Each structure stands twice: as C-alpha cells, then as structure tokens.
C-alpha cells in the first residue's frame, strides 16, 4: 500500500469516526437546537396523547401551569429517569413550590417535584422515530451504523476510482 493510499484511508476512517461519534452522541445527550431537548418515550403512561417510541421535543422553559405537559427528572426504583407527564397542580409552600404530576389516565403520581426537577415543557412530538433512535443508541445499532458508513465510503471510493490515462504524447496509429 502506497503512502498516498494509506493517507487517504486514514482520512476516510477519521471522517467515519467523527460522523459515528457525532451520531452516537446526538441520539439523546445533545439538545436539538439551543434550549430544546428531545427524549424518546418508553412507557404508555401518556397514550393516546403521546405514544411509546415517539420523540418528544422539550423547551427548557420553566414557565408552566396545571394542565401543561412537562419533562422532569425523578427517581424510580433507585434510578434517575426522565418522565413526561401533565402538571396536575402546583402548591406554594414556605419552602417553595411543590409540583404534582399525573399521567394520561388521570391518577396523580406519587412523587413531589420542585422547579429544579423540571427539564422543560412539551412542545411537540415526532411519531415512531424513537424506534430508530433507540436502535442507534444500542450496541448492535452502533455497529450496524458503523458498518453502513464504512460500506458507503468504500462504494463512493470505488465509484470515484481514477480511470486509466492513455499516453497522449505518442498517438497510436
């Protein structure tokens, strides 16, 4: 393998690595645009308003009232999780506001939230795209993505392969 081909291969692999890391990180940990976040819904607690596998877009705005849909962090089974539910009521106390939430079925949740627990308010959702995003965030999904990127890079490289040049200094007769 010549130095030029080795250099070209390292450039292609570098670009593939950058694209792979970018996609892998953007699946859930990077906000979409500035103050907007996105989460994939994994439970049916908000159906039919928000379905399982929908991608919800959340505005970091802390302005909400009873009846609004918010995303927040809480602890379930000793794990910190993100939940998207309705604000049921906000109760002012001497220690600040207590926020009570509920799912679509109307039953009030057991946890009591503060404003610090709230991530933001629901803006919109993209139906069913969470299936794809959850797949990409899995180990097998990342491997498939990487193989596809390498495959596309190889195909593009083969299609752009330099064609044989003919010697024009000595025309054939």
Secondary structure, 3 states (H helix, E strand, C coil): CCHHHHHHHHHHHHHHHHHHHHHHHHCCCCCCCCCEEEEECCCCCCCCCCCCCCEEEEECCCCCCCCCEEEEEEEECCEEEEEEEEEEEEEEECCEEEEEEECCCCCECCCCECHHHEEEEEEEEECCCHHHHHHHHCHHHHHHHHHHHHHHHHHHHHHCCCCCCCCCCCCCC
